[in-house]
Each structure stands twice: as C-alpha cells, then as structure tokens.
C-alpha cells in the first residue's frame, strides 16, 4: 500500500506491551485511511449504482490459454498472475484466517503480524481486480480474531484498506449467520456466530441478478400460502374495532382485510401488512394513491407482499461438515451458490484462489458455471478434485 504509514505492526498480540506506540500508530493509520487522498470518490460517481437488466447477458468466450474446470496446486498469488486480464466473471473466496487455524503451515495466514497479513491479501486483491471484467465481481469472506481479549476487526480493516487502495466500490457486506456455530463455554463474551462476505465491483456495469438470490421455488411459495391459519388477520380485525376510524371507514377496512386474507389463502400473494390511522406510524410516500394518502383518506392502507422474500443482506445456513475432509474450515456450498446465481450466468468462469475443500468448484459444477481454483496444500487439492469429480 503506497504511502501507507501502517509499516509497522501496531496490533497487540499476546505478550506484547506497547500501549503508547500502539496508540500513536493507530492515530497515524486512521489519518491515512480517512485522508482526503484515500477518500476520493471514483470517477463519475452515482447515488445508486446501476446494474445490467436480468437475463440480458451472455457468458463471453473464455481465453484458450485458461484451463477451465481445474484445481491447480501452488501459491495463489503466483498462480493468479498466470491468468489473462478480464478473463474471469466472479472471484469468490475465503482466504486463510490470520493465525487462526493450521492450513498446512504455508502461504497466507501464517504471517508474523496482522499488518503483513493484510498486505498479503491486498496484493492478491489487486490481481483479482485485474482478472475480472467490468461486469465482474469480487466476493471475499474473512473471519475475525481475538488478541488480548479484544477483537481485531480483521475483516473490516481489510475492507477499509481495499476501498482506500483500489478503485472499487463495496456494494454490500452480506452477513453469514451460522445456524450451528461451534459450541463454546465463554464466561466473559458471547459465541461468535457470524462472518461477513464483502461484495466489491470495479465499474457501474456489474452483472446483478437480484431475483436469483435466495429465490423461493413455486412449491415453497405455495407451502407458505397453505400454512396461513384461521387466525390470519385476526389481530387486524381487533385493531380496526378499537381504532378511532368512523363506522364507514371501519366497514371499508373490514371488507378490504377480508379480501386480502382470501388472496393469501388462494396463493395469489405471500402475505400482507396493514396500517391503521391513529394506531400505526404514518406510512411513507406522498404521491396521490400512495400509502400515506390512503391512510389519510381511507383510514388504513394494506401492503401486499409478493411471493419472493425480501432480499436482505443476510444468509442463514449451517456450518458444513464433510467426512474425512482434511481442511479445517469447510466453505458452505449453499452460500457460494447464492453468489454464483446472483453474479454470473451459465458458462461464466468463476475463480477461487483458495479452493480448500472444493466448495466453489462443487457449486459451479452444479449450476453450469466453469471454475478454476488454486490451493497451496497438495492434500487439499487432491481432496477437492475427488469431491468435484464424484458429482
């Protein structure tokens, strides 16, 4: 990182005692990260980054020099330099965490200091940025670490450094909620059960199929409708009666509520919300016919919820386990699939510079995408290859 004052390790690891110098270095680092230079916006910024229309993109030809659907053993930084520029649609990876697990004693994650670790990741990120095209995306997942009973905020230091160093935008910080975190018996802190996935892009033209993300099947939508019980809307009927609406407004509200309940029961919509004047907060929207106007004129407004769930920046899945897997931290295939569906089309090339147990390759093969992966550990490479071949 050019002109970065973060040249020395300022992070307190167990056994260290350098409070004064640490405080001074942290001030310098914050001054650098939030300086006028590093906070300059990208050229031609927009308040809402545009995306390409869903279904309007075809996978481009993959350069003949790229061996697709392969897992190559070797250092990720050296291997990625062999790839042509703008040859990859999506880079999605989970680098080894800083001094967190034994990945075989080599490569990134074994640095002596957190500063060196972040610098290694930034070097790799620069190459990831080179190999994706303008429509491409980069997704990094990082875990945090405690030192001297304090979180180091490793993922967020990385994300800030990336946005300060490279001409990229951070589209989302998607939170993975682990439904079955590793059981711990801490007495002075809570069990960590989330990890961030940072989605970066290099241009406004990135491909983005939001409809494919956490997409409910028709069968799942029907099941939700069929489970609507007899008490559906009961609370709203009670609120209507207790409200200060006029008799005519109450009658109108009851009819509208009965109608929308019927729509849920026959599967026309997935659900609804009702707001009643004097009971619920005023609705947003000011145009004629908007929810705010409806509450003023009719005394209520009904919000119909369509079949697909709200696209939130949260993915909830269990931690994955595989029998006889040599890798200590298995990347859930389900998470990879969600990003692959949203950020690529069939035939695109996906790169994972830290292939590990092979989850990215598995997700790509299942979804009709090409993949290429690297790992410095020969045992991991062999396992991942066997895993994807067995599909």
N, C-alpha and C positions, 0 to 999 in steps of 0.2 A: 504494500500500500504506500504509494508515493506520498511524501510529506506527512506521513502519519507519525505523531510523537509517540505512539504506542510501540516503541522499540524495545522496551524492557518489560519483563514480566511483573505486572502490578498486582497480580491475583494472589491472595494469601492462601497458600496450601498448608496442609497440616505441618506444624513445627516451625513455621515462619513467624517473625515478629518485626514488621517494618511499617508500623502504622503511619508515621509521619510521611515517609517517602511514598507510601501507597496512596495516601490522600492527595498528595501533590500530583502524582502521576495520573490519578483518576480525573482530577480537575483538567489537566492538560488534554487527556483523552476526550473528555466531554467538549472542551473548547474546539478540538479538531473536528469531532463528529458533527457538531452543530454550527460550524463556522459558515460564513457566507459562501465560501467556495464549495463546501460539500453539500449545502442545502439548495444549490441552484436547481431549478426545475429542468426537466427535459425540454428539448425544443418543441415548440407548438403544443403546449400542454392543453388538455381538455378537461372540463369538470367531470365528465362522465366518459370513460374510455369506451370507444365504440368496438363492436365485435362484428365478425362476419356472420351473415344470416345462416341459421341452421340448415344443413343439407345442401349448401351451395359450394362445397369444396370437394375436390377430388385429390387423392393422395398423389403427390408428384413422383416422378421416377427416382429411384434410389441409385446413386452413383455405382457404376460397376465395380469400383475398387473397394466397396464396402461389403464385407462378408456378413450377410444378414442371418438372423436366427442362429447366432453363435454366442458362446460364452468363452471369452479369452482370458487366460491366466496371465497376470502381470500387474505392474503398478498402474493405477488408474490414470495418473497424470501423464505417464509415458504413453499409454495406450490411446487415450483420447486425442493426443496430438497427431495420431495417425489418421484420424477421420477428416474428411474434407469439410470445409466450411459450409454451413447451411445445408447439411445433409440429414439432419435429424428434426423430427417434429416435436418430440417431447423428451426431456430429460427428467426422470423421476428416480429419486434415490434416497437412501438413508445412510449417510456416512457413519463410520465407527464413532461412537461417542467418546468424548475426551476422558481418557484414563478411567473408563467405566467398566469395560469388560475385556477379557482376553480374546482377541481375534486371531491369535497366532503369532503375536509378537512383532509384526512388521506393518509398515505403512502408516497412514493417517490414523490418529487416535492414540499414538504412543509418544507424542511429543512431550518434552520436559516441562513445557509451560502452556498455559491456555493461549497466550499470545501467539506462540508458534503454531498451535493447532489451528487457530482462526486464520493465520496467514496461509497455511497449507490449504485450507478449504477455499480461501479466496483465489488462490492460484488455480485450483480446479474449476471454480465457478467461472472464471474468465474463459476457460476453454469450453465449458458448457455453453456459455453465451455465444461463442464463436460458431459452434456446430449447429445451433438451431437457426431456422429461418425466421423471417419477420412474422410469420403466422404461428411460430412455435412458442412453447412454454417451458419453464424450469420449475420443478417442484422438489424442495428439499425438506426432509424430516430430520430433526435433531432432538436429542434428549438432553436434559439438564443434569447438573451435578452439584452436590454439596461439598463445601470445603470450610472447615472451621465452623460447622453447624449453620452455614449460610448458603443459600442458593446462589450460584454464579451467574444465572440467567444466560447461559451459553447460547441457546437458540436465538435470543433476541439481540445479543451482541453481534451475532453473525448476520442477522437480517439488517440491522442498522449499518453495519460495515459494508454489506453488499450494496445497499441503496446509496451509500455515501461514496462508493468507489466506482460503481459501474452505471452506465446509462440505462437503467432498468426501472420498472415500476413494480411495486409489491401489490398485486391485485387482491389477495386475501391471505389471512392467517387462518387456516382451517384447523380446528381443534379435534384431535382424535381422543374420544372418551373410551377408555379401556373398561369394558364391562366386567372383566375378571382380572384386575391388577394383582401383582404378586403380593400374597399376604404378608403383612408386616405387623410388628407389635411395638410401634413407636409410642413413647410416652410424652414427648415434647413437640411433636409435629404430626401432621396428617400424612396419610399414604398418598404418594404421587400417583395419579391415575389418568393424566392427560399428557399429550405431546402435540406440538404444533407442526403443521405442514405449510410451508411458505410457498405461495404461487407467484413466480416472477415472470414478467414478459419484457421483450425488448422493443416492441412497437405497439401502436394502436390497433394493428391488424391481426392480432392473435385470434386463432380459431377458438370458439367457445360455444359448445352445445349444452346450454344450461338445462334443457329438457331431459338430457340423458343422465344427469346427476341425481342419484338416489331416486330413480324412476320407479314408480309403483306400477306393477302389471295390472291388467284389467281384472284379473282374478282377485288381486289384493284389494282393489277399489270396491269390487262387488262384496267382498267379505266385510269390509268396513261398513258398507251400507246395510248389510243383513244383520249386523250386530247392534244396529240402532234400536234401543229398547223402548218399552212402553212409556218410560219416564222422559223420553226425549222432548224437550221444550217445556216440561212441567214447571221448572223454575221461572221461565219467562212468562208463562201464564199468571203465576203468582205475582210477579213484579208488575205486570200490566194492571192487575186488580188493585194493587197497593199504591200505584202511581197517582199523580195529580192530573192525568190526562182527562179530557172531557169524556162523557159517555160515548159520544160518537167516535172519538179518537180510539177509545178502548175497543169498541166494536170492530173498527177497521184493523187495529193491531192484532186482535184475536184471529180474524179471518186470514190476514197475511201470515201469521205464525202457523196456523193450521196448514196453509198451502205449502210453506217451505218445509215443514215436517214431512209432508207427503212426498216432496221432491227427494228428500234424503232416503225415505223408505223404498222408493222405486229405483234408487241408484242414479238419479239424474244429477245430483250433486253429492259431494262427500260430507258436507256439514254446513253449519251456518253460525253466525253470531248476531245477536240482536242488541241494539242500543235504544234505550227509552229516555225521553226527555225528563230531566229532573232526577234521574236515578244514575245514569251513566254519564261519563265525561263527554263533552261536546265532540262530535266527530270532526275529522279533518276534511277539508275540501270546501271550496267556496262557490263553484260554478252551479248554475241552476240545474237541479236534478241530482246534485251531489249529496253526500250523506249529511252534511251539515244542514243543507236546505231542507232535506227530508225530515230531519228531526224538528226543525222549526215549524214546518207546515203541517206534518202528519203526526208529530209527537213521537216518532220512532223511525229507525232505519234498520234494514236487515242486510247483512253481509253474507253473500253466498260463497262457499268455499268449493272450488272445483276439485276434480279427482286427485291431482297431484299435490303432495305435501309442500309446504313452504321450503324453498331452497335455502336452508341455513348453512352457516359456515361451521358445521359440526358433523362428525361421523362417529357413530357409536358401534363398535364391534368388539368382540372378544380378542384377547391376545391369542395368537395362533401357536399351536404346538404340533410338531411332526415327530413321528417315531424315528429314532436313530439319526436325527439330524445333528451334525457336528457344530452347526452355527448356534451361538448362544442367544441371539436375538432375531427371531423369525419375523419377517415383514408380512403382515396380513395381506393375502391376495385380494380380499374384498375391498380394501382401501385402494390398492393400486387400480383395480378395475374401475372404480368410480372416477378417478382422474383420467384414465385412459379413455373411457367413454366420453367424457366431457371435453377433452382437449385434443383428440385425434379422430381420424376416420379410418375405416378399414384400409389396410395396405400401407399405412404410415409406419415410419421407423421410430421406435422408442429405445432410448439408451438408459441403462442403469450402470453407472461407473463403479458401484459397489454391489454386485449382484448377490453376494451372500448365499442364501439358501435357494435362490432362484424364483422368488415370488413374482417379480416383474415379468420374467420370461413366461411363467405359467399364465399370468393374466393376459399377456399379449397373445399367446397361442390360443387361448380360449375365446378371445374377442376378434381374431382375424387381423392382428397387427404384427408387423415384423419387429424383432428385437435384436439388440446386441448388448452384451454385458461384460464387465471386467471384474476380476477379483484377484487379489494378490496371494490368496491362500489356495494352493492346489487342491486341498481336501474339499473346500467349499465349492470350487469349480466342478469337481468331479460329482459331488452330490447334486448340485444344481442341474447339471447336464442330465443325470439319470432321472431326476424328478420331472423335468420337462419332457424328456423322451418317453416317459411312461404314460403320458396323457393320450 
